[in-house]
Amino acid sequence: MKAVVWHGVGDIRLDEVPEPKIQDPHDAIVRITTSAICGTDLHFVRGTMPGLAQGRVLGHEAVGVVEETGPGVRNFRPGDRVVVPSTVACGVCSYCRAGYFAQCDHANPAGRRGGTTFFGGPEAAGGLDGLQAEYARVPFAHVGLVPLPESVDDAQAILLSDIMPTAWFGAKLAQVGSGDTVAVLGAGPVGQCAALAARLQGAGRVIVVDGVEDRLALARRQHAETVDFNAEDPVEAVLEMTGGIGVDRVIEAVGIDAERPVSGPAADALADAQEEFDEERGQTARVQHPGPHGTWLPGDAPSLAARWAVDLAAKAGTIGMIGVYPPHADRFPIGQAMQKNLTLQGGNCNHRRYIPHLVDMVRTGALDLTPFVTQWAGTQDAIEAYEDFDRREHGWTKVALDMTDTAAEEEAGGRAPGPALRERPTDAGRGGQDALPLPDYDELPLGALQHRIRALDADALAGLLAYERGHAQRTGVLELLTERLRQVEHGSGPSGGNPAAPHPEHSRSRKGSTVTPATSPEPMSPPPHGTPDQSGKPKGDRT
């Protein structure tokens, strides 16, 4: 089978590796339909998170279909469609039963004090092969899988594997409550979802800080207030926005690969700290192998996000840290935090605790995650997708990987789409038009539409294109349908080639570097405030 494999710092490859097998009665083998690239994966390639074994399959996010189960798995059977939580837990120990799945006593081979175990991570984190592969072995599958309803497709479900639960956990750590003013550091995928989670947990204002404009634009689509740290000093800007007080809660979603501002007053304010940050980077990424095109560069200000988190918080405020820091990271402004009576909580997400509730929120329409998957890449393009994501290129906020794009399936006659991707029954007569292959076409968000049309043939795409030209004329959709039709007509549709359609805001040739932006889609509506938390929080547990 094909998989993305880590061979060393700065060296990842798409390799052919053996298919996994059942090793324990509680194992399951899952055929992966969709995986994704996470910032944590980049830490391994950049060298800021050491300890991976050469040959380790990367990735800790997946949606798929159960292929085989061990005799100890009583609640799943072959054919079940599932999302895989990123962290591994037994479901039996006292920590799991209290909701602290990330601190399971039994998942880590190092024993009770081993800490979090997750897919595609270092030996100290369990040494498990990851999920950027065609098949994966899932330990403790009776707990380590969450069933998906037909209505939750891969475009939404992939963000339920890690990104959205981590964001939800971050808002819980920060103790976000009704009316709070919340700052989110980082507008990557976790930061975007953290802004959404803060609103859903009752925040009155959400301020997002980042230095990448297209990511800030995505945050503004969910009506967050934004601060560009390359244009203004984020601490001074937030203080001005809050009457000199600071924010009630901070969610730090950046971690060890933080970047210094390259311009503006914040860059000037940090000029004297350059030598200190360089020393930190040398201690954090002790092995570095930058790529030839500006890839695999460790962050040049490892402690900056933590420093800004403390600076932004009001006195007696709280900070939830979900940005990844390796065990050897030891720089934190503890004295300043003490002086302000801050409460700090951080850690790895207890994914299994939150995912079932979040699946239900997506199913009922209370949560729409499709805007946050901004790129789809086929298996054959996985390494180049890593590079684009690493360079933070325009439009590459979150990358999903279609793991069904394989030569074997092409030879067998093309992709057999999963249950949520099959063409739906037609809905005839809308606006005098012929029947459309997607009955909910007019209501589909752009991200969901981008995913659904990958299973359509040329005739179906042409019909949608004609309907769009004559009726809806939504921003970005004409470009999306036109490009997908072109791909199918040139042999890269469902019966061969890469089924991943480019995002309309960032169409690029894989043989060149041309970036063609298009007008942004319509803004997302803000989520309702104060949606109740039904995550099963154990008695006395604050997170």
Legacy VTK file of the C-alpha trace (Angstrom):
# vtk DataFile Version 3.0
C-alpha trace
ASCII
DATASET POLYDATA
POINTS 543 float
0.000 0.000 0.000
1.045 3.630 -0.432
1.871 5.774 2.594
3.663 9.011 3.504
6.815 7.915 5.315
9.320 9.842 7.466
12.942 9.005 6.620
14.597 11.802 8.578
14.430 15.528 9.221
13.695 17.189 5.876
13.084 13.823 4.180
9.576 12.438 3.636
8.533 10.163 0.781
5.512 8.436 -0.698
6.505 4.793 -0.271
5.082 1.365 -0.835
4.805 -0.294 2.605
3.285 -3.557 3.904
-0.398 -3.517 4.782
-1.102 -3.648 8.536
-2.454 -6.759 10.223
-4.480 -7.484 13.344
-2.029 -7.813 16.256
-4.366 -7.745 19.243
-7.963 -8.898 19.817
-9.044 -5.258 20.193
-7.483 -4.091 16.904
-9.297 -3.060 13.742
-7.999 -2.513 10.228
-9.481 0.591 8.612
-9.355 1.440 4.915
-8.577 5.163 4.881
-10.665 7.236 2.499
-9.481 10.674 3.657
-6.498 11.770 5.729
-4.993 15.235 6.280
-1.753 17.101 6.902
-1.420 18.758 10.307
1.043 21.303 11.656
2.215 18.592 14.058
3.369 16.547 11.051
5.468 19.536 9.991
7.199 19.615 13.393
8.614 16.148 12.637
9.859 17.175 9.191
11.293 20.487 10.425
13.089 18.818 13.330
11.303 20.637 16.155
9.705 17.425 17.458
12.403 14.717 17.642
12.240 10.995 18.306
10.584 9.476 15.224
11.828 6.116 14.008
13.056 6.035 10.433
10.359 4.497 8.256
7.469 5.706 10.413
4.205 6.312 8.534
3.047 9.863 9.269
-0.390 11.300 9.983
-2.912 11.266 12.821
-6.169 12.270 11.088
-8.406 9.884 9.186
-11.866 8.951 8.012
-12.391 5.486 6.638
-14.245 2.197 6.471
-13.707 -0.774 8.786
-12.216 -3.703 6.875
-11.488 -6.201 9.656
-11.875 -6.431 13.425
-10.302 -8.539 16.144
-12.509 -10.776 18.301
-12.457 -8.250 21.157
-14.159 -5.536 19.073
-17.880 -6.087 19.642
-19.302 -2.749 18.480
-17.957 -2.420 14.918
-18.079 -4.644 11.868
-16.634 -4.521 8.342
-18.300 -1.835 6.248
-18.863 0.625 9.097
-17.809 4.160 8.225
-15.779 5.796 11.005
-13.631 8.725 12.083
-10.399 7.865 13.895
-9.493 9.949 16.982
-5.862 11.089 16.835
-4.947 9.935 20.332
-5.131 6.294 21.408
-6.890 5.164 24.580
-8.008 1.889 26.160
-11.328 3.097 27.564
-10.867 0.967 30.695
-8.331 2.681 32.965
-9.288 5.312 35.544
-8.001 8.145 33.341
-10.072 7.092 30.334
-13.149 6.582 32.478
-12.718 10.099 33.876
-12.482 11.543 30.371
-8.692 12.000 30.249
-8.231 9.742 27.230
-4.943 11.420 26.263
-3.410 10.172 29.521
-4.465 6.541 29.191
-2.538 4.176 31.466
-2.381 1.339 28.926
-1.963 2.813 25.426
1.702 3.799 25.731
4.182 0.891 25.759
6.279 2.944 28.212
3.655 2.306 30.873
1.531 4.425 33.176
3.916 7.384 33.136
4.470 7.269 29.409
2.050 10.071 28.550
-0.006 10.600 25.413
-0.009 8.046 22.597
-0.975 9.172 19.098
-0.741 7.915 15.547
2.330 8.735 13.462
4.324 10.132 16.373
7.669 9.637 18.145
8.648 6.464 19.939
7.935 8.222 23.250
4.350 8.760 22.057
3.730 5.092 21.387
5.654 4.540 18.151
2.520 3.779 16.122
2.372 4.034 12.349
0.174 6.892 11.210
-2.899 7.433 9.094
-1.573 8.960 5.853
-1.844 5.535 4.287
-4.341 3.391 2.425
-4.890 1.177 5.481
-4.198 1.579 9.197
-4.258 -0.574 12.306
-6.296 1.025 15.096
-5.582 -0.315 18.607
-8.413 -0.424 21.173
-10.809 -0.030 18.248
-13.874 -0.514 20.440
-12.999 2.943 21.861
-10.648 4.244 19.165
-13.288 4.501 16.435
-16.357 6.747 16.292
-19.190 5.861 13.877
-20.270 8.402 11.272
-23.814 8.943 9.992
-24.430 9.073 6.253
-25.098 12.817 6.409
-21.583 13.676 7.666
-19.309 13.424 4.636
-15.516 13.201 4.539
-15.119 16.951 4.005
-16.525 17.598 7.465
-15.549 14.367 9.204
-11.828 14.751 8.583
-11.785 17.834 10.815
-13.466 15.813 13.569
-10.478 13.481 13.814
-8.182 16.074 15.455
-8.593 19.736 14.509
-12.059 20.564 15.831
-11.786 18.447 19.012
-8.434 20.079 19.780
-9.927 23.525 19.243
-12.905 22.658 21.461
-10.489 21.356 24.114
-8.481 24.592 23.874
-11.566 26.694 24.571
-12.340 24.437 27.532
-8.788 24.804 28.860
-9.091 28.575 28.577
-12.401 28.367 30.487
-14.286 30.352 27.855
-17.683 31.421 29.142
-20.621 33.656 28.390
-19.644 37.132 27.226
-15.874 36.569 27.399
-13.442 38.410 25.160
-11.140 35.742 23.715
-7.865 36.056 21.814
-6.786 33.189 19.559
-3.098 33.128 18.669
-2.683 31.506 15.272
-5.090 31.393 12.319
-4.128 27.982 11.036
-6.772 25.247 11.013
-6.750 24.769 14.795
-6.901 28.528 15.356
-9.814 28.868 12.920
-11.721 26.135 14.707
-10.738 27.576 18.102
-12.395 30.862 17.140
-15.521 28.908 16.212
-15.367 26.829 19.412
-15.016 29.955 21.536
-18.178 31.400 19.982
-20.058 28.144 20.493
-18.982 28.107 24.134
-20.323 31.611 24.709
-17.608 34.136 23.838
-18.832 37.652 23.195
-15.806 38.769 21.164
-13.124 36.747 19.391
-9.836 38.331 18.274
-7.536 36.286 16.010
-3.821 37.112 15.727
-1.677 35.885 12.809
0.697 37.190 10.149
-0.711 35.443 7.050
-3.355 37.545 5.329
-5.412 34.819 3.651
-5.729 33.036 6.994
-6.850 36.256 8.645
-9.377 36.680 5.831
-10.754 33.214 6.598
-11.110 34.218 10.257
-12.981 37.361 9.239
-15.459 35.211 7.317
-16.648 33.904 10.665
-16.757 37.496 11.931
-13.707 37.326 14.166
-11.776 40.556 14.709
-8.262 40.163 13.321
-4.803 41.524 14.048
-1.930 41.162 11.555
1.286 41.027 13.575
3.265 42.059 10.487
1.328 45.337 10.341
0.808 46.218 14.019
2.012 45.188 17.440
-0.530 42.547 18.541
-0.172 43.343 22.238
-0.695 47.061 21.746
-3.547 46.462 19.292
-5.411 44.103 21.628
-4.924 46.430 24.596
-6.375 49.265 22.542
-9.317 47.078 21.488
-10.054 46.138 25.108
-9.749 49.527 26.776
-6.269 48.780 28.096
-7.433 45.709 30.019
-6.460 42.735 27.837
-8.595 39.693 27.034
-10.337 37.404 29.489
-9.178 34.207 27.778
-6.334 33.279 25.421
-6.171 30.171 23.251
-2.588 29.604 22.104
-2.781 27.573 18.868
0.727 28.141 17.454
3.284 26.197 19.448
6.996 25.686 19.008
7.253 26.767 15.344
6.191 30.369 16.004
7.486 32.958 13.525
8.815 36.434 14.252
7.114 39.417 12.581
8.927 40.448 9.413
7.718 44.045 9.385
5.854 46.659 11.380
6.144 47.836 14.985
6.165 44.292 16.417
9.274 43.466 14.360
10.961 46.611 15.677
10.009 45.771 19.266
11.587 42.311 18.962
14.775 43.383 17.195
16.842 43.044 20.371
15.523 39.510 20.963
16.859 38.045 17.716
19.930 36.470 19.304
17.842 34.955 22.094
15.338 33.486 19.628
18.167 32.084 17.465
19.561 30.354 20.534
16.130 28.922 21.324
15.744 27.587 17.780
19.142 25.920 17.949
18.193 24.203 21.205
14.743 23.215 19.974
15.633 21.928 16.485
19.007 20.351 17.096
18.917 18.652 13.693
17.846 20.786 10.727
17.737 19.970 7.006
15.950 22.789 5.161
14.703 21.950 1.674
15.859 23.651 -1.540
12.675 25.700 -2.004
12.260 27.301 1.402
10.754 24.239 3.063
11.274 22.511 6.413
12.480 25.633 8.241
11.931 25.545 12.022
10.098 28.515 13.494
12.464 31.392 14.260
10.803 32.447 17.549
9.943 29.268 19.507
8.652 30.971 22.666
6.986 34.008 21.057
3.411 32.681 21.050
3.696 31.781 24.748
5.069 35.245 25.525
2.304 36.979 23.605
-0.319 34.795 25.304
0.803 36.082 28.700
1.003 39.666 27.427
-2.496 39.602 25.921
-4.249 38.207 28.979
-5.940 40.510 31.447
-5.085 40.202 35.124
-6.562 36.994 36.574
-7.189 35.776 33.005
-6.776 32.240 31.705
-4.646 30.695 28.951
-5.372 27.421 27.151
-2.301 26.109 25.335
-2.941 23.646 22.509
-0.022 24.617 20.258
2.461 21.721 20.237
5.633 21.959 22.334
8.172 19.116 22.575
9.265 17.816 25.993
12.560 19.723 25.819
10.907 23.139 25.298
11.612 25.039 28.520
11.102 28.760 27.834
8.022 30.378 29.373
7.527 33.795 31.053
6.492 32.262 34.364
7.356 35.356 36.407
5.080 37.614 34.399
2.261 35.052 34.578
2.645 34.874 38.349
2.586 38.654 38.649
-0.742 38.777 36.770
-2.378 35.865 38.656
-2.934 33.989 35.405
-4.348 30.482 35.186
-2.541 28.314 32.640
-3.731 24.959 31.327
-2.280 23.020 28.420
-1.942 19.556 27.000
-2.978 17.056 24.388
-6.636 16.785 23.480
-8.816 14.040 24.953
-10.237 13.426 21.483
-12.511 10.492 22.257
-14.305 12.553 24.868
-15.421 15.305 22.486
-15.768 13.667 19.047
-19.179 11.978 19.490
-20.765 15.281 20.563
-19.101 17.158 17.681
-20.263 14.526 15.171
-23.794 15.089 16.422
-23.398 18.861 16.071
-22.354 18.438 12.433
-25.181 15.991 11.806
-27.788 18.439 13.102
-26.313 21.421 11.246
-25.197 23.241 14.395
-21.577 23.010 13.204
-20.276 23.475 9.635
-16.586 22.730 9.169
-16.359 22.617 5.376
-14.986 26.178 4.961
-11.825 25.188 6.835
-10.630 22.483 4.408
-9.089 24.768 1.811
-7.204 22.236 -0.331
-7.647 18.630 -1.454
-4.696 16.635 -2.751
-4.494 13.135 -4.158
-2.180 10.506 -2.761
0.339 10.979 -5.564
0.579 14.705 -4.761
0.989 14.268 -0.999
4.651 15.318 -0.770
4.139 18.443 -2.856
1.072 19.238 -0.747
3.287 18.990 2.350
5.672 21.505 0.805
2.932 23.985 -0.099
1.409 23.702 3.373
4.821 24.094 5.016
5.488 27.324 3.103
2.060 28.658 4.122
1.249 29.356 0.494
-1.909 31.280 -0.290
-4.984 29.123 0.161
-3.171 26.282 1.950
-4.639 26.647 5.444
-5.810 23.031 5.765
-4.981 20.192 3.394
-7.021 16.998 3.120
-5.546 13.955 1.375
-7.743 11.690 -0.737
-6.268 8.272 0.075
-8.494 6.491 -2.464
-6.515 7.961 -5.396
-4.480 4.818 -6.136
-3.260 3.064 -9.234
-4.994 -0.169 -8.209
-8.386 1.499 -8.087
-7.757 3.200 -11.408
-7.067 -0.200 -12.975
-10.230 -1.556 -11.351
-12.307 1.080 -13.079
-12.017 4.062 -10.829
-12.861 5.160 -7.362
-15.751 3.575 -5.516
-16.918 6.506 -3.439
-17.861 6.041 0.199
-21.508 6.187 1.308
-21.473 9.943 1.897
-19.919 10.651 -1.512
-22.227 8.665 -3.754
-24.527 10.630 -6.002
-27.793 11.396 -4.238
-31.274 10.849 -5.736
-32.145 13.508 -8.238
-34.310 16.474 -7.437
-36.233 17.394 -10.561
-37.751 20.597 -11.732
-35.882 23.199 -9.715
-36.415 26.555 -11.401
-37.507 24.821 -14.638
-34.172 22.967 -14.894
-33.636 19.271 -15.466
-32.919 17.022 -12.492
-29.654 17.801 -10.686
-27.289 15.085 -9.371
-26.963 16.840 -5.998
-30.376 17.523 -4.460
-29.014 19.988 -1.890
-26.810 21.744 -4.434
-28.025 25.296 -3.772
-27.464 24.953 -0.021
-24.031 23.301 -0.101
-21.150 25.398 1.320
-18.255 25.779 -1.094
-16.015 23.304 0.739
-18.680 20.592 0.765
-19.486 21.216 -2.907
-15.793 20.925 -3.785
-15.750 17.485 -2.183
-19.088 16.192 -3.504
-18.429 16.934 -7.171
-15.368 14.682 -7.231
-17.646 11.645 -7.664
-19.525 13.124 -10.663
-18.962 12.352 -14.327
-18.670 14.896 -17.138
-22.395 14.921 -17.968
-23.383 15.602 -14.363
-20.779 18.347 -14.056
-21.930 19.957 -17.304
-25.492 19.966 -16.001
-24.453 21.689 -12.768
-22.377 24.193 -14.717
-25.319 25.074 -16.975
-27.605 25.450 -13.960
-25.086 27.659 -12.144
-24.652 29.943 -15.149
-28.373 30.360 -15.550
-29.478 30.668 -11.948
-27.308 30.844 -8.858
-24.073 32.415 -10.163
-22.375 32.072 -6.783
-18.922 33.538 -6.330
-16.198 30.949 -6.908
-18.515 28.109 -7.948
-18.293 28.670 -11.715
-14.502 28.473 -11.509
-14.690 25.323 -9.390
-17.102 23.503 -11.734
-15.262 24.620 -14.880
-11.916 23.372 -13.585
-13.369 20.061 -12.404
-15.076 19.475 -15.761
-11.783 20.193 -17.512
-10.037 17.605 -15.310
-12.651 14.930 -15.998
-12.625 15.545 -19.762
-8.828 15.216 -19.778
-8.870 11.887 -17.978
-8.381 12.919 -14.343
-11.956 12.308 -13.212
-13.541 9.474 -11.233
-12.218 6.881 -13.681
-8.573 7.844 -13.402
-5.993 10.313 -12.155
-6.270 12.676 -9.258
-9.869 13.363 -8.236
-8.999 16.301 -6.025
-10.289 19.576 -7.416
-8.324 22.768 -6.735
-9.786 25.328 -4.413
-11.282 28.194 -6.453
-9.248 30.721 -4.480
-5.998 28.986 -5.356
-5.871 27.162 -8.678
-2.317 26.119 -9.500
-0.636 23.859 -11.972
1.394 21.060 -10.430
4.019 21.719 -13.107
4.424 25.377 -12.283
3.957 27.923 -9.558
1.238 30.164 -10.952
-1.285 31.197 -8.334
-4.630 32.449 -9.633
-6.745 33.968 -6.864
-10.487 34.363 -7.233
-13.047 36.351 -5.338
-13.644 34.984 -1.831
-16.897 33.179 -1.072
-19.621 34.846 0.917
-18.955 35.288 4.654
-20.001 32.510 6.975
-22.776 33.267 9.409
-21.607 33.493 13.014
-22.459 30.423 15.068
-24.980 30.798 17.868
-23.618 31.702 21.274
-23.825 29.429 24.252
-24.521 26.037 22.660
-24.661 23.619 25.608
-21.707 21.288 26.139
-22.867 17.670 26.024
-19.420 16.096 26.080
-19.938 14.057 29.243
-17.588 16.039 31.474
-16.655 14.003 34.569
-17.597 15.387 37.962
-15.064 17.906 39.195
-13.237 18.065 35.850
-12.525 21.599 34.646
-11.660 20.735 31.059
LINES 1 544
543 0 1 2 3 4 5 6 7 8 9 10 11 12 13 14 15 16 17 18 19 20 21 22 23 24 25 26 27 28 29 30 31 32 33 34 35 36 37 38 39 40 41 42 43 44 45 46 47 48 49 50 51 52 53 54 55 56 57 58 59 60 61 62 63 64 65 66 67 68 69 70 71 72 73 74 75 76 77 78 79 80 81 82 83 84 85 86 87 88 89 90 91 92 93 94 95 96 97 98 99 100 101 102 103 104 105 106 107 108 109 110 111 112 113 114 115 116 117 118 119 120 121 122 123 124 125 126 127 128 129 130 131 132 133 134 135 136 137 138 139 140 141 142 143 144 145 146 147 148 149 150 151 152 153 154 155 156 157 158 159 160 161 162 163 164 165 166 167 168 169 170 171 172 173 174 175 176 177 178 179 180 181 182 183 184 185 186 187 188 189 190 191 192 193 194 195 196 197 198 199 200 201 202 203 204 205 206 207 208 209 210 211 212 213 214 215 216 217 218 219 220 221 222 223 224 225 226 227 228 229 230 231 232 233 234 235 236 237 238 239 240 241 242 243 244 245 246 247 248 249 250 251 252 253 254 255 256 257 258 259 260 261 262 263 264 265 266 267 268 269 270 271 272 273 274 275 276 277 278 279 280 281 282 283 284 285 286 287 288 289 290 291 292 293 294 295 296 297 298 299 300 301 302 303 304 305 306 307 308 309 310 311 312 313 314 315 316 317 318 319 320 321 322 323 324 325 326 327 328 329 330 331 332 333 334 335 336 337 338 339 340 341 342 343 344 345 346 347 348 349 350 351 352 353 354 355 356 357 358 359 360 361 362 363 364 365 366 367 368 369 370 371 372 373 374 375 376 377 378 379 380 381 382 383 384 385 386 387 388 389 390 391 392 393 394 395 396 397 398 399 400 401 402 403 404 405 406 407 408 409 410 411 412 413 414 415 416 417 418 419 420 421 422 423 424 425 426 427 428 429 430 431 432 433 434 435 436 437 438 439 440 441 442 443 444 445 446 447 448 449 450 451 452 453 454 455 456 457 458 459 460 461 462 463 464 465 466 467 468 469 470 471 472 473 474 475 476 477 478 479 480 481 482 483 484 485 486 487 488 489 490 491 492 493 494 495 496 497 498 499 500 501 502 503 504 505 506 507 508 509 510 511 512 513 514 515 516 517 518 519 520 521 522 523 524 525 526 527 528 529 530 531 532 533 534 535 536 537 538 539 540 541 542
